[in-house]
């Protein structure tokens, strides 16, 4: 595949870095959750096209930098 948008973004969540702010859940609750300790739980590592912009926003807004998005 080639061209813009050809890659599928994959989310990485580093629970060691997560501070449990919950902004990711508020931004994309269908992709992120929190465990009993408040740490990020990744529900969907390969977000559907409809969720991708919200996921990008969650990655940008994560206060601890625990989230990253890798275009594959």
PDB file of N, H, CA, C and O in Angstrom:
ATOM      1  N   UNK A   1       0.829  -1.182   0.000  1.00  0.00           N
ATOM      2  CA  UNK A   1       0.000   0.000   0.000  1.00  0.00           C
ATOM      3  C   UNK A   1       0.867   1.237   0.000  1.00  0.00           C
ATOM      4  O   UNK A   1       1.969   1.248   0.548  1.00  0.00           O
ATOM      5  N   UNK A   2       0.352   2.270  -0.622  1.00  0.00           N
ATOM      6  H   UNK A   2      -0.543   2.261  -1.067  1.00  0.00           H
ATOM      7  CA  UNK A   2       1.078   3.527  -0.606  1.00  0.00           C
ATOM      8  C   UNK A   2       0.090   4.668  -0.672  1.00  0.00           C
ATOM      9  O   UNK A   2      -1.095   4.470  -0.942  1.00  0.00           O
ATOM     10  N   UNK A   3       0.593   5.869  -0.421  1.00  0.00           N
ATOM     11  H   UNK A   3       1.555   6.030  -0.202  1.00  0.00           H
ATOM     12  CA  UNK A   3      -0.254   7.050  -0.484  1.00  0.00           C
ATOM     13  C   UNK A   3      -0.726   7.460   0.899  1.00  0.00           C
ATOM     14  O   UNK A   3      -0.576   6.712   1.864  1.00  0.00           O
ATOM     15  N   UNK A   4      -1.303   8.668   0.990  1.00  0.00           N
ATOM     16  H   UNK A   4      -1.424   9.276   0.205  1.00  0.00           H
ATOM     17  CA  UNK A   4      -1.763   9.169   2.275  1.00  0.00           C
ATOM     18  C   UNK A   4      -2.845   8.276   2.859  1.00  0.00           C
ATOM     19  O   UNK A   4      -3.746   7.829   2.150  1.00  0.00           O
ATOM     20  N   UNK A   5      -2.749   8.024   4.148  1.00  0.00           N
ATOM     21  H   UNK A   5      -2.017   8.388   4.724  1.00  0.00           H
ATOM     22  CA  UNK A   5      -3.746   7.239   4.841  1.00  0.00           C
ATOM     23  C   UNK A   5      -3.656   5.748   4.591  1.00  0.00           C
ATOM     24  O   UNK A   5      -4.518   4.994   5.043  1.00  0.00           O
ATOM     25  N   UNK A   6      -2.627   5.308   3.879  1.00  0.00           N
ATOM     26  H   UNK A   6      -1.927   5.920   3.512  1.00  0.00           H
ATOM     27  CA  UNK A   6      -2.513   3.889   3.557  1.00  0.00           C
ATOM     28  C   UNK A   6      -2.142   3.067   4.783  1.00  0.00           C
ATOM     29  O   UNK A   6      -2.559   1.915   4.909  1.00  0.00           O
ATOM     30  N   UNK A   7      -1.355   3.655   5.692  1.00  0.00           N
ATOM     31  H   UNK A   7      -1.016   4.590   5.589  1.00  0.00           H
ATOM     32  CA  UNK A   7      -0.941   2.926   6.881  1.00  0.00           C
ATOM     33  C   UNK A   7      -2.052   2.853   7.910  1.00  0.00           C
ATOM     34  O   UNK A   7      -2.934   3.710   7.958  1.00  0.00           O
ATOM     35  N   UNK A   8      -1.994   1.829   8.725  1.00  0.00           N
ATOM     36  H   UNK A   8      -1.277   1.133   8.686  1.00  0.00           H
ATOM     37  CA  UNK A   8      -2.952   1.678   9.806  1.00  0.00           C
ATOM     38  C   UNK A   8      -2.276   2.104  11.092  1.00  0.00           C
ATOM     39  O   UNK A   8      -1.265   1.514  11.473  1.00  0.00           O
ATOM     40  N   UNK A   9      -2.804   3.117  11.778  1.00  0.00           N
ATOM     41  H   UNK A   9      -3.626   3.597  11.469  1.00  0.00           H
ATOM     42  CA  UNK A   9      -2.184   3.545  13.024  1.00  0.00           C
ATOM     43  C   UNK A   9      -2.396   2.512  14.127  1.00  0.00           C
ATOM     44  O   UNK A   9      -3.474   1.930  14.251  1.00  0.00           O
ATOM     45  N   UNK A  10      -1.368   2.296  14.914  1.00  0.00           N
ATOM     46  H   UNK A  10      -0.492   2.769  14.813  1.00  0.00           H
ATOM     47  CA  UNK A  10      -1.444   1.364  16.040  1.00  0.00           C
ATOM     48  C   UNK A  10      -1.085   2.143  17.301  1.00  0.00           C
ATOM     49  O   UNK A  10      -0.120   2.907  17.321  1.00  0.00           O
ATOM     50  N   UNK A  11      -1.863   1.943  18.335  1.00  0.00           N
ATOM     51  H   UNK A  11      -2.648   1.323  18.320  1.00  0.00           H
ATOM     52  CA  UNK A  11      -1.672   2.675  19.584  1.00  0.00           C
ATOM     53  C   UNK A  11      -0.741   1.896  20.498  1.00  0.00           C
ATOM     54  O   UNK A  11      -0.810   0.670  20.588  1.00  0.00           O
ATOM     55  N   UNK A  12       0.121   2.628  21.165  1.00  0.00           N
ATOM     56  H   UNK A  12       0.177   3.623  21.092  1.00  0.00           H
ATOM     57  CA  UNK A  12       0.951   2.050  22.220  1.00  0.00           C
ATOM     58  C   UNK A  12       0.640   2.809  23.507  1.00  0.00           C
ATOM     59  O   UNK A  12       0.598   4.039  23.518  1.00  0.00           O
ATOM     60  N   UNK A  13       0.426   2.075  24.573  1.00  0.00           N
ATOM     61  H   UNK A  13       0.460   1.076  24.564  1.00  0.00           H
ATOM     62  CA  UNK A  13       0.135   2.672  25.878  1.00  0.00           C
ATOM     63  C   UNK A  13       1.143   2.136  26.887  1.00  0.00           C
ATOM     64  O   UNK A  13       1.226   0.929  27.114  1.00  0.00           O
ATOM     65  N   UNK A  14       1.904   3.038  27.486  1.00  0.00           N
ATOM     66  H   UNK A  14       1.837   4.019  27.301  1.00  0.00           H
ATOM     67  CA  UNK A  14       2.919   2.659  28.470  1.00  0.00           C
ATOM     68  C   UNK A  14       2.337   2.849  29.872  1.00  0.00           C
ATOM     69  O   UNK A  14       2.278   3.967  30.384  1.00  0.00           O
ATOM     70  N   UNK A  15       1.915   1.762  30.473  1.00  0.00           N
ATOM     71  H   UNK A  15       1.963   0.854  30.057  1.00  0.00           H
ATOM     72  CA  UNK A  15       1.293   1.825  31.797  1.00  0.00           C
ATOM     73  C   UNK A  15       2.286   2.247  32.882  1.00  0.00           C
ATOM     74  O   UNK A  15       1.872   2.711  33.945  1.00  0.00           O
ATOM     75  N   UNK A  16       3.574   2.096  32.633  1.00  0.00           N
ATOM     76  H   UNK A  16       3.910   1.719  31.769  1.00  0.00           H
ATOM     77  CA  UNK A  16       4.589   2.532  33.600  1.00  0.00           C
ATOM     78  C   UNK A  16       4.681   4.059  33.649  1.00  0.00           C
ATOM     79  O   UNK A  16       5.115   4.625  34.653  1.00  0.00           O
ATOM     80  N   UNK A  17       4.278   4.711  32.582  1.00  0.00           N
ATOM     81  H   UNK A  17       3.926   4.251  31.767  1.00  0.00           H
ATOM     82  CA  UNK A  17       4.354   6.169  32.478  1.00  0.00           C
ATOM     83  C   UNK A  17       3.007   6.815  32.816  1.00  0.00           C
ATOM     84  O   UNK A  17       2.963   7.968  33.245  1.00  0.00           O
ATOM     85  N   UNK A  18       1.923   6.087  32.626  1.00  0.00           N
ATOM     86  H   UNK A  18       1.958   5.150  32.277  1.00  0.00           H
ATOM     87  CA  UNK A  18       0.565   6.606  32.833  1.00  0.00           C
ATOM     88  C   UNK A  18       0.390   7.121  34.259  1.00  0.00           C
ATOM     89  O   UNK A  18       0.818   6.476  35.216  1.00  0.00           O
ATOM     90  N   UNK A  19      -0.249   8.299  34.397  1.00  0.00           N
ATOM     91  H   UNK A  19      -0.597   8.823  33.620  1.00  0.00           H
ATOM     92  CA  UNK A  19      -0.529   8.868  35.712  1.00  0.00           C
ATOM     93  C   UNK A  19      -2.018   8.793  36.060  1.00  0.00           C
ATOM     94  O   UNK A  19      -2.429   9.271  37.118  1.00  0.00           O
ATOM     95  N   UNK A  20      -2.818   8.206  35.189  1.00  0.00           N
ATOM     96  H   UNK A  20      -2.484   7.818  34.329  1.00  0.00           H
ATOM     97  CA  UNK A  20      -4.233   8.001  35.482  1.00  0.00           C
ATOM     98  C   UNK A  20      -5.108   9.226  35.371  1.00  0.00           C
ATOM     99  O   UNK A  20      -6.141   9.299  36.036  1.00  0.00           O
ATOM    100  N   UNK A  21      -4.731  10.192  34.551  1.00  0.00           N
ATOM    101  H   UNK A  21      -3.891  10.132  34.011  1.00  0.00           H
ATOM    102  CA  UNK A  21      -5.529  11.410  34.399  1.00  0.00           C
ATOM    103  C   UNK A  21      -6.882  11.136  33.739  1.00  0.00           C
ATOM    104  O   UNK A  21      -7.856  11.836  34.015  1.00  0.00           O
ATOM    105  N   UNK A  22      -6.949  10.134  32.881  1.00  0.00           N
ATOM    106  H   UNK A  22      -6.158   9.565  32.657  1.00  0.00           H
ATOM    107  CA  UNK A  22      -8.213   9.750  32.262  1.00  0.00           C
ATOM    108  C   UNK A  22      -8.640  10.555  31.055  1.00  0.00           C
ATOM    109  O   UNK A  22      -9.751  10.369  30.558  1.00  0.00           O
ATOM    110  N   UNK A  23      -7.790  11.444  30.567  1.00  0.00           N
ATOM    111  H   UNK A  23      -6.887  11.595  30.971  1.00  0.00           H
ATOM    112  CA  UNK A  23      -8.158  12.241  29.393  1.00  0.00           C
ATOM    113  C   UNK A  23      -8.381  11.367  28.170  1.00  0.00           C
ATOM    114  O   UNK A  23      -9.220  11.680  27.325  1.00  0.00           O
ATOM    115  N   UNK A  24      -7.640  10.280  28.073  1.00  0.00           N
ATOM    116  H   UNK A  24      -6.959  10.026  28.759  1.00  0.00           H
ATOM    117  CA  UNK A  24      -7.807   9.376  26.926  1.00  0.00           C
ATOM    118  C   UNK A  24      -9.204   8.770  26.914  1.00  0.00           C
ATOM    119  O   UNK A  24      -9.832   8.669  25.860  1.00  0.00           O
ATOM    120  N   UNK A  25      -9.687   8.369  28.075  1.00  0.00           N
ATOM    121  H   UNK A  25      -9.177   8.450  28.932  1.00  0.00           H
ATOM    122  CA  UNK A  25     -11.019   7.772  28.172  1.00  0.00           C
ATOM    123  C   UNK A  25     -12.085   8.805  27.829  1.00  0.00           C
ATOM    124  O   UNK A  25     -13.059   8.495  27.143  1.00  0.00           O
ATOM    125  N   UNK A  26     -11.901  10.020  28.302  1.00  0.00           N
ATOM    126  H   UNK A  26     -11.109  10.272  28.859  1.00  0.00           H
ATOM    127  CA  UNK A  26     -12.874  11.077  28.002  1.00  0.00           C
ATOM    128  C   UNK A  26     -12.896  11.419  26.518  1.00  0.00           C
ATOM    129  O   UNK A  26     -13.927  11.838  25.990  1.00  0.00           O
ATOM    130  N   UNK A  27     -11.776  11.245  25.853  1.00  0.00           N
ATOM    131  H   UNK A  27     -10.939  10.905  26.282  1.00  0.00           H
ATOM    132  CA  UNK A  27     -11.671  11.581  24.433  1.00  0.00           C
ATOM    133  C   UNK A  27     -12.126  10.441  23.528  1.00  0.00           C
ATOM    134  O   UNK A  27     -12.778  10.679  22.511  1.00  0.00           O
ATOM    135  N   UNK A  28     -11.789   9.213  23.888  1.00  0.00           N
ATOM    136  H   UNK A  28     -11.260   9.019  24.714  1.00  0.00           H
ATOM    137  CA  UNK A  28     -12.109   8.055  23.035  1.00  0.00           C
ATOM    138  C   UNK A  28     -12.446   6.850  23.915  1.00  0.00           C
ATOM    139  O   UNK A  28     -11.646   5.923  24.047  1.00  0.00           O
ATOM    140  N   UNK A  29     -13.622   6.873  24.504  1.00  0.00           N
ATOM    141  H   UNK A  29     -14.272   7.625  24.397  1.00  0.00           H
ATOM    142  CA  UNK A  29     -14.000   5.818  25.451  1.00  0.00           C
ATOM    143  C   UNK A  29     -14.170   4.444  24.805  1.00  0.00           C
ATOM    144  O   UNK A  29     -14.173   3.427  25.499  1.00  0.00           O
ATOM    145  N   UNK A  30     -14.309   4.409  23.498  1.00  0.00           N
ATOM    146  H   UNK A  30     -14.307   5.235  22.933  1.00  0.00           H
ATOM    147  CA  UNK A  30     -14.423   3.124  22.807  1.00  0.00           C
ATOM    148  C   UNK A  30     -13.058   2.486  22.546  1.00  0.00           C
ATOM    149  O   UNK A  30     -12.971   1.329  22.135  1.00  0.00           O
ATOM    150  N   UNK A  31     -11.996   3.255  22.788  1.00  0.00           N
ATOM    151  H   UNK A  31     -12.067   4.195  23.121  1.00  0.00           H
ATOM    152  CA  UNK A  31     -10.637   2.774  22.529  1.00  0.00           C
ATOM    153  C   UNK A  31      -9.845   2.602  23.828  1.00  0.00           C
ATOM    154  O   UNK A  31      -9.015   1.699  23.933  1.00  0.00           O
ATOM    155  N   UNK A  32     -10.098   3.464  24.813  1.00  0.00           N
ATOM    156  H   UNK A  32     -10.772   4.198  24.727  1.00  0.00           H
ATOM    157  CA  UNK A  32      -9.358   3.451  26.075  1.00  0.00           C
ATOM    158  C   UNK A  32     -10.294   3.221  27.255  1.00  0.00           C
ATOM    159  O   UNK A  32     -11.476   3.563  27.210  1.00  0.00           O
ATOM    160  N   UNK A  33      -9.738   2.632  28.314  1.00  0.00           N
ATOM    161  H   UNK A  33      -8.778   2.353  28.351  1.00  0.00           H
ATOM    162  CA  UNK A  33     -10.436   2.489  29.586  1.00  0.00           C
ATOM    163  C   UNK A  33      -9.387   2.653  30.678  1.00  0.00           C
ATOM    164  O   UNK A  33      -8.207   2.852  30.390  1.00  0.00           O
ATOM    165  N   UNK A  34      -9.818   2.569  31.925  1.00  0.00           N
ATOM    166  H   UNK A  34     -10.777   2.407  32.160  1.00  0.00           H
ATOM    167  CA  UNK A  34      -8.902   2.627  33.052  1.00  0.00           C
ATOM    168  C   UNK A  34      -9.175   1.445  33.964  1.00  0.00           C
ATOM    169  O   UNK A  34     -10.321   1.026  34.129  1.00  0.00           O
ATOM    170  N   UNK A  35      -8.113   0.908  34.556  1.00  0.00           N
ATOM    171  H   UNK A  35      -7.182   1.248  34.422  1.00  0.00           H
ATOM    172  CA  UNK A  35      -8.279  -0.191  35.500  1.00  0.00           C
ATOM    173  C   UNK A  35      -8.610   0.362  36.883  1.00  0.00           C
ATOM    174  O   UNK A  35      -8.811   1.567  37.037  1.00  0.00           O
ATOM    175  N   UNK A  36      -8.667  -0.502  37.883  1.00  0.00           N
ATOM    176  H   UNK A  36      -8.503  -1.480  37.758  1.00  0.00           H
ATOM    177  CA  UNK A  36      -9.024  -0.086  39.243  1.00  0.00           C
ATOM    178  C   UNK A  36      -8.035   0.905  39.838  1.00  0.00           C
ATOM    179  O   UNK A  36      -8.382   1.654  40.751  1.00  0.00           O
ATOM    180  N   UNK A  37      -6.802   0.916  39.330  1.00  0.00           N
ATOM    181  H   UNK A  37      -6.520   0.307  38.589  1.00  0.00           H
ATOM    182  CA  UNK A  37      -5.789   1.862  39.801  1.00  0.00           C
ATOM    183  C   UNK A  37      -5.791   3.154  38.993  1.00  0.00           C
ATOM    184  O   UNK A  37      -5.008   4.062  39.271  1.00  0.00           O
ATOM    185  N   UNK A  38      -6.663   3.239  37.997  1.00  0.00           N
ATOM    186  H   UNK A  38      -7.299   2.501  37.771  1.00  0.00           H
ATOM    187  CA  UNK A  38      -6.749   4.437  37.168  1.00  0.00           C
ATOM    188  C   UNK A  38      -5.826   4.428  35.966  1.00  0.00           C
ATOM    189  O   UNK A  38      -5.788   5.401  35.213  1.00  0.00           O
ATOM    190  N   UNK A  39      -5.081   3.350  35.771  1.00  0.00           N
ATOM    191  H   UNK A  39      -5.112   2.560  36.383  1.00  0.00           H
ATOM    192  CA  UNK A  39      -4.129   3.299  34.662  1.00  0.00           C
ATOM    193  C   UNK A  39      -4.812   2.903  33.364  1.00  0.00           C
ATOM    194  O   UNK A  39      -5.811   2.184  33.354  1.00  0.00           O
ATOM    195  N   UNK A  40      -4.249   3.387  32.282  1.00  0.00           N
ATOM    196  H   UNK A  40      -3.437   3.971  32.290  1.00  0.00           H
ATOM    197  CA  UNK A  40      -4.830   3.161  30.959  1.00  0.00           C
ATOM    198  C   UNK A  40      -4.915   1.672  30.621  1.00  0.00           C
ATOM    199  O   UNK A  40      -4.003   0.891  30.890  1.00  0.00           O
ATOM    200  N   UNK A  41      -6.044   1.320  30.024  1.00  0.00           N
ATOM    201  H   UNK A  41      -6.785   1.954  29.805  1.00  0.00           H
ATOM    202  CA  UNK A  41      -6.265  -0.011  29.466  1.00  0.00           C
ATOM    203  C   UNK A  41      -6.630   0.208  28.012  1.00  0.00           C
ATOM    204  O   UNK A  41      -7.560   0.952  27.699  1.00  0.00           O
ATOM    205  N   UNK A  42      -5.909  -0.432  27.142  1.00  0.00           N
ATOM    206  H   UNK A  42      -5.154  -1.036  27.396  1.00  0.00           H
ATOM    207  CA  UNK A  42      -6.131  -0.282  25.708  1.00  0.00           C
ATOM    208  C   UNK A  42      -7.167  -1.304  25.255  1.00  0.00           C
ATOM    209  O   UNK A  42      -6.911  -2.508  25.276  1.00  0.00           O
ATOM    210  N   UNK A  43      -8.331  -0.821  24.848  1.00  0.00           N
ATOM    211  H   UNK A  43      -8.539   0.157  24.832  1.00  0.00           H
ATOM    212  CA  UNK A  43      -9.402  -1.705  24.395  1.00  0.00           C
ATOM    213  C   UNK A  43      -9.240  -2.084  22.932  1.00  0.00           C
ATOM    214  O   UNK A  43      -9.635  -3.172  22.513  1.00  0.00           O
ATOM    215  N   UNK A  44      -8.655  -1.175  22.160  1.00  0.00           N
ATOM    216  H   UNK A  44      -8.335  -0.291  22.501  1.00  0.00           H
ATOM    217  CA  UNK A  44      -8.567  -1.371  20.708  1.00  0.00           C
ATOM    218  C   UNK A  44      -7.232  -0.840  20.202  1.00  0.00           C
ATOM    219  O   UNK A  44      -7.135   0.347  19.890  1.00  0.00           O
ATOM    220  N   UNK A  45      -6.182  -1.690  20.107  1.00  0.00           N
ATOM    221  H   UNK A  45      -6.260  -2.654  20.361  1.00  0.00           H
ATOM    222  CA  UNK A  45      -4.870  -1.208  19.662  1.00  0.00           C
ATOM    223  C   UNK A  45      -4.847  -0.740  18.210  1.00  0.00           C
ATOM    224  O   UNK A  45      -4.001   0.069  17.828  1.00  0.00           O
ATOM    225  N   UNK A  46      -5.774  -1.247  17.405  1.00  0.00           N
ATOM    226  H   UNK A  46      -6.461  -1.903  17.715  1.00  0.00           H
ATOM    227  CA  UNK A  46      -5.888  -0.830  16.003  1.00  0.00           C
ATOM    228  C   UNK A  46      -7.213  -0.096  15.846  1.00  0.00           C
ATOM    229  O   UNK A  46      -8.224  -0.715  15.515  1.00  0.00           O
ATOM    230  N   UNK A  47      -7.224   1.210  16.078  1.00  0.00           N
ATOM    231  H   UNK A  47      -6.402   1.713  16.347  1.00  0.00           H
ATOM    232  CA  UNK A  47      -8.498   1.937  16.089  1.00  0.00           C
ATOM    233  C   UNK A  47      -9.192   1.927  14.733  1.00  0.00           C
ATOM    234  O   UNK A  47      -8.535   2.003  13.695  1.00  0.00           O
ATOM    235  N   UNK A  48     -10.512   1.832  14.741  1.00  0.00           N
ATOM    236  H   UNK A  48     -11.046   1.770  15.585  1.00  0.00           H
ATOM    237  CA  UNK A  48     -11.257   1.899  13.482  1.00  0.00           C
ATOM    238  C   UNK A  48     -11.136   3.297  12.881  1.00  0.00           C
ATOM    239  O   UNK A  48     -10.880   4.258  13.607  1.00  0.00           O
ATOM    240  N   UNK A  49     -11.313   3.420  11.588  1.00  0.00           N
ATOM    241  H   UNK A  49     -11.520   2.639  10.999  1.00  0.00           H
ATOM    242  CA  UNK A  49     -11.177   4.727  10.935  1.00  0.00           C
ATOM    243  C   UNK A  49     -12.004   5.832  11.593  1.00  0.00           C
ATOM    244  O   UNK A  49     -11.551   6.974  11.673  1.00  0.00           O
ATOM    245  N   UNK A  50     -13.189   5.515  12.057  1.00  0.00           N
ATOM    246  H   UNK A  50     -13.558   4.587  11.992  1.00  0.00           H
ATOM    247  CA  UNK A  50     -14.059   6.528  12.666  1.00  0.00           C
ATOM    248  C   UNK A  50     -13.488   7.087  13.972  1.00  0.00           C
ATOM    249  O   UNK A  50     -13.867   8.183  14.385  1.00  0.00           O
ATOM    250  N   UNK A  51     -12.592   6.359  14.622  1.00  0.00           N
ATOM    251  H   UNK A  51     -12.285   5.468  14.287  1.00  0.00           H
ATOM    252  CA  UNK A  51     -12.043   6.786  15.910  1.00  0.00           C
ATOM    253  C   UNK A  51     -10.664   7.416  15.795  1.00  0.00           C
ATOM    254  O   UNK A  51     -10.147   7.932  16.786  1.00  0.00           O
ATOM    255  N   UNK A  52     -10.070   7.391  14.646  1.00  0.00           N
ATOM    256  H   UNK A  52     -10.490   6.973  13.841  1.00  0.00           H
ATOM    257  CA  UNK A  52      -8.654   7.781  14.527  1.00  0.00           C
ATOM    258  C   UNK A  52      -8.366   9.225  14.922  1.00  0.00           C
ATOM    259  O   UNK A  52      -7.353   9.483  15.572  1.00  0.00           O
ATOM    260  N   UNK A  53      -9.205  10.151  14.559  1.00  0.00           N
ATOM    261  H   UNK A  53     -10.028   9.941  14.031  1.00  0.00           H
ATOM    262  CA  UNK A  53      -8.928  11.543  14.934  1.00  0.00           C
ATOM    263  C   UNK A  53      -9.043  11.731  16.446  1.00  0.00           C
ATOM    264  O   UNK A  53      -8.249  12.462  17.037  1.00  0.00           O
ATOM    265  N   UNK A  54     -10.017  11.083  17.074  1.00  0.00           N
ATOM    266  H   UNK A  54     -10.662  10.489  16.594  1.00  0.00           H
ATOM    267  CA  UNK A  54     -10.144  11.165  18.534  1.00  0.00           C
ATOM    268  C   UNK A  54      -8.942  10.516  19.217  1.00  0.00           C
ATOM    269  O   UNK A  54      -8.478  11.002  20.249  1.00  0.00           O
ATOM    270  N   UNK A  55      -8.440   9.429  18.649  1.00  0.00           N
ATOM    271  H   UNK A  55      -8.817   9.034  17.811  1.00  0.00           H
ATOM    272  CA  UNK A  55      -7.255   8.773  19.203  1.00  0.00           C
ATOM    273  C   UNK A  55      -6.047   9.698  19.085  1.00  0.00           C
ATOM    274  O   UNK A  55      -5.271   9.830  20.031  1.00  0.00           O
ATOM    275  N   UNK A  56      -5.889  10.327  17.944  1.00  0.00           N
ATOM    276  H   UNK A  56      -6.520  10.220  17.175  1.00  0.00           H
ATOM    277  CA  UNK A  56      -4.772  11.281  17.777  1.00  0.00           C
ATOM    278  C   UNK A  56      -4.868  12.406  18.807  1.00  0.00           C
ATOM    279  O   UNK A  56      -3.857  12.830  19.367  1.00  0.00           O
ATOM    280  N   UNK A  57      -6.076  12.880  19.049  1.00  0.00           N
ATOM    281  H   UNK A  57      -6.897  12.535  18.595  1.00  0.00           H
ATOM    282  CA  UNK A  57      -6.276  13.932  20.048  1.00  0.00           C
ATOM    283  C   UNK A  57      -5.907  13.414  21.443  1.00  0.00           C
ATOM    284  O   UNK A  57      -5.263  14.127  22.213  1.00  0.00           O
ATOM    285  N   UNK A  58      -6.301  12.203  21.770  1.00  0.00           N
ATOM    286  H   UNK A  58      -6.824  11.624  21.145  1.00  0.00           H
ATOM    287  CA  UNK A  58      -5.965  11.620  23.071  1.00  0.00           C
ATOM    288  C   UNK A  58      -4.454  11.491  23.239  1.00  0.00           C
ATOM    289  O   UNK A  58      -3.920  11.776  24.311  1.00  0.00           O
ATOM    290  N   UNK A  59      -3.769  11.064  22.188  1.00  0.00           N
ATOM    291  H   UNK A  59      -4.203  10.833  21.317  1.00  0.00           H
ATOM    292  CA  UNK A  59      -2.309  10.942  22.234  1.00  0.00           C
ATOM    293  C   UNK A  59      -1.675  12.316  22.461  1.00  0.00           C
ATOM    294  O   UNK A  59      -0.776  12.456  23.289  1.00  0.00           O
ATOM    295  N   UNK A  60      -2.138  13.320  21.732  1.00  0.00           N
ATOM    296  H   UNK A  60      -2.869  13.206  21.059  1.00  0.00           H
ATOM    297  CA  UNK A  60      -1.595  14.685  21.882  1.00  0.00           C
ATOM    298  C   UNK A  60      -1.840  15.244  23.279  1.00  0.00           C
ATOM    299  O   UNK A  60      -0.993  15.955  23.819  1.00  0.00           O
ATOM    300  N   UNK A  61      -2.994  14.927  23.870  1.00  0.00           N
ATOM    301  H   UNK A  61      -3.683  14.349  23.431  1.00  0.00           H
ATOM    302  CA  UNK A  61      -3.385  15.531  25.142  1.00  0.00           C
ATOM    303  C   UNK A  61      -2.955  14.742  26.373  1.00  0.00           C
ATOM    304  O   UNK A  61      -3.165  15.203  27.494  1.00  0.00           O
ATOM    305  N   UNK A  62      -2.364  13.575  26.195  1.00  0.00           N
ATOM    306  H   UNK A  62      -2.193  13.200  25.284  1.00  0.00           H
ATOM    307  CA  UNK A  62      -1.953  12.763  27.344  1.00  0.00           C
ATOM    308  C   UNK A  62      -0.895  13.528  28.150  1.00  0.00           C
ATOM    309  O   UNK A  62       0.191  13.798  27.638  1.00  0.00           O
ATOM    310  N   UNK A  63      -1.202  13.881  29.407  1.00  0.00           N
ATOM    311  H   UNK A  63      -2.084  13.662  29.824  1.00  0.00           H
ATOM    312  CA  UNK A  63      -0.268  14.712  30.176  1.00  0.00           C
ATOM    313  C   UNK A  63       1.042  14.016  30.527  1.00  0.00           C
ATOM    314  O   UNK A  63       2.048  14.688  30.760  1.00  0.00           O
ATOM    315  N   UNK A  64       1.052  12.693  30.569  1.00  0.00           N
ATOM    316  H   UNK A  64       0.236  12.148  30.380  1.00  0.00           H
ATOM    317  CA  UNK A  64       2.284  11.991  30.934  1.00  0.00           C
ATOM    318  C   UNK A  64       3.067  11.486  29.728  1.00  0.00           C
ATOM    319  O   UNK A  64       4.201  11.029  29.870  1.00  0.00           O
ATOM    320  N   UNK A  65       2.468  11.566  28.543  1.00  0.00           N
ATOM    321  H   UNK A  65       1.546  11.937  28.428  1.00  0.00           H
ATOM    322  CA  UNK A  65       3.134  11.046  27.357  1.00  0.00           C
ATOM    323  C   UNK A  65       3.115   9.527  27.288  1.00  0.00           C
ATOM    324  O   UNK A  65       3.949   8.923  26.615  1.00  0.00           O
ATOM    325  N   UNK A  66       2.165   8.908  27.982  1.00  0.00           N
ATOM    326  H   UNK A  66       1.487   9.399  28.530  1.00  0.00           H
ATOM    327  CA  UNK A  66       2.091   7.448  28.018  1.00  0.00           C
ATOM    328  C   UNK A  66       1.569   6.848  26.722  1.00  0.00           C
ATOM    329  O   UNK A  66       1.749   5.655  26.475  1.00  0.00           O
ATOM    330  N   UNK A  67       0.926   7.658  25.893  1.00  0.00           N
ATOM    331  H   UNK A  67       0.780   8.626  26.093  1.00  0.00           H
ATOM    332  CA  UNK A  67       0.333   7.162  24.656  1.00  0.00           C
ATOM    333  C   UNK A  67       1.156   7.581  23.452  1.00  0.00           C
ATOM    334  O   UNK A  67       1.683   8.692  23.397  1.00  0.00           O
ATOM    335  N   UNK A  68       1.256   6.684  22.497  1.00  0.00           N
ATOM    336  H   UNK A  68       0.827   5.781  22.541  1.00  0.00           H
ATOM    337  CA  UNK A  68       1.885   7.028  21.223  1.00  0.00           C
ATOM    338  C   UNK A  68       1.116   6.329  20.117  1.00  0.00           C
ATOM    339  O   UNK A  68       0.436   5.328  20.340  1.00  0.00           O
ATOM    340  N   UNK A  69       1.239   6.876  18.933  1.00  0.00           N
ATOM    341  H   UNK A  69       1.791   7.690  18.752  1.00  0.00           H
ATOM    342  CA  UNK A  69       0.556   6.338  17.765  1.00  0.00           C
ATOM    343  C   UNK A  69       1.603   6.080  16.702  1.00  0.00           C
ATOM    344  O   UNK A  69       2.338   6.986  16.309  1.00  0.00           O
ATOM    345  N   UNK A  70       1.670   4.844  16.239  1.00  0.00           N
ATOM    346  H   UNK A  70       1.074   4.108  16.558  1.00  0.00           H
ATOM    347  CA  UNK A  70       2.648   4.446  15.238  1.00  0.00           C
ATOM    348  C   UNK A  70       1.902   4.120  13.958  1.00  0.00           C
ATOM    349  O   UNK A  70       1.035   3.247  13.942  1.00  0.00           O
ATOM    350  N   UNK A  71       2.240   4.821  12.888  1.00  0.00           N
ATOM    351  H   UNK A  71       2.944   5.531  12.901  1.00  0.00           H
ATOM    352  CA  UNK A  71       1.626   4.549  11.586  1.00  0.00           C
ATOM    353  C   UNK A  71       2.364   3.381  10.956  1.00  0.00           C
ATOM    354  O   UNK A  71       3.573   3.453  10.735  1.00  0.00           O
ATOM    355  N   UNK A  72       1.649   2.313  10.667  1.00  0.00           N
ATOM    356  H   UNK A  72       0.667   2.254  10.846  1.00  0.00           H
ATOM    357  CA  UNK A  72       2.285   1.120  10.089  1.00  0.00           C
ATOM    358  C   UNK A  72       1.887   0.959   8.648  1.00  0.00           C
ATOM    359  O   UNK A  72       2.320   0.014   7.989  1.00  0.00           O
TER     360      UNK A  72
END
